[in-house]
Amino acid sequence: MSLTLLLVIFLVCCSIFVNGWTDSPNAIATVVSTRVLSPKKAIVLGAFFNFVGVFLSGSAVAATTASIVDVGSGSAGLITLAAAQVAIVLWAVSAWRFGIPTSESHALIAGLMGAGLAADGLSALNTHSILLVGYGLLISTLAGFFLSYGITKLIRFIATLLMPERRKANNFFSRGQILSASLMAYSHGAQDGQKFMGILYLVLILGNLVPQPTGGNWNIPVWIMLVCSVLMAFGTSIGGYRIIKTMGMEMVQLKKYQGFGAELAASGSMIAATLFGIPLSTTNTKGTAMMGAAATEGIRKVNWGVAKEMVLAWVLTFPACLFLGWLFAFVFRALFL
């Protein structure tokens, strides 16, 4: 096994770990902010259902992500993938340092595009797959906010009719949020786990360690799913409290029924997108869903200063990671080719 191949496998594993560490806390931020679970219990819950989501979600999103860029073959292809992983880790850890939620999905996609452009220019980009990413961005923004707003309004209307006593309603939604938070963590594992196991599978194909998929069928080996599941779950278990604090305590203050509505809207959108092979950002989807749920009691219930910082980070992710992927592709090519 070559040094280049070992380096790339290590970098992909780092990206998976960082995703669990900095991105999956977004999935459990709501259940902490509504005080249904303590941060420690929520992190354990998130780690477990991230594990399950990676393991049981199929491979449609994995195939889309791995085909965004034509990385080529051999060492040149491995270098392209290595550069993208460095871009993800640098960007995610830098944002985490300031407690700013970022999208590792968009960091991965932008890093791949930048590294691909450095290698083969525009011809390296797969228009169809990039278009699916665009659809995902639209879904995560619009469906996240407006679907959450509508679902939360409906939940409040039904709860007012059936459970007029506040204490009874709070008890119901406390139990409901444990289920919806589990579903949210599962959908994060399904989406982000697939993206990264698709990249790991591609690395192993380029290194001739696993056979090339035939007929467009990505039958990813179970052991690769297991590796991704464990790494992401371990990353989640390490913490991410800074991200939870920003999302669930500073940006919005949600009531239990609002948290339930936000998690149903976000997880539903993500699971539907997963079935169609559309890469979706957990951070964007969950963040806008929380804003939509809070806005049901007035737009001033959202701390738009914090929301503005988050949106700015989302916007900057694409150009920053595209540049980092492009830059490190040149650096690695000079070192290893």
HELIX and SHEET records of a PDB file:
HELIX    1   1 LEU A    3  THR A   22  1                                  20    
HELIX    2   2 PRO A   25  SER A   33  1                                   9    
HELIX    3   3 PRO A   39  LEU A   56  1                                  18    
HELIX    4   4 ALA A   60  ALA A   66  1                                   7    
HELIX    5   5 GLY A   74  ARG A   97  1                                  24    
HELIX    6   6 GLU A  104  ASP A  120  1                                  17    
HELIX    7   7 GLY A  121  ALA A  124  5                                   4    
HELIX    8   8 THR A  127  LEU A  138  1                                  12    
HELIX    9   9 ILE A  139  LEU A  147  3                                   9    
HELIX   10  10 SER A  148  LEU A  162  1                                  15    
HELIX   11  11 ARG A  166  LEU A  206  1                                  41    
HELIX   12  12 VAL A  222  ILE A  238  1                                  17    
HELIX   13  13 TYR A  241  LYS A  245  1                                   5    
HELIX   14  14 THR A  246  MET A  251  3                                   6    
HELIX   15  15 LYS A  256  LEU A  275  1                                  20    
HELIX   16  16 THR A  282  ALA A  295  1                                  14    
HELIX   17  17 ILE A  299  LYS A  301  5                                   3    
HELIX   18  18 TRP A  304  PHE A  336  1                                  33    
END                                                                             
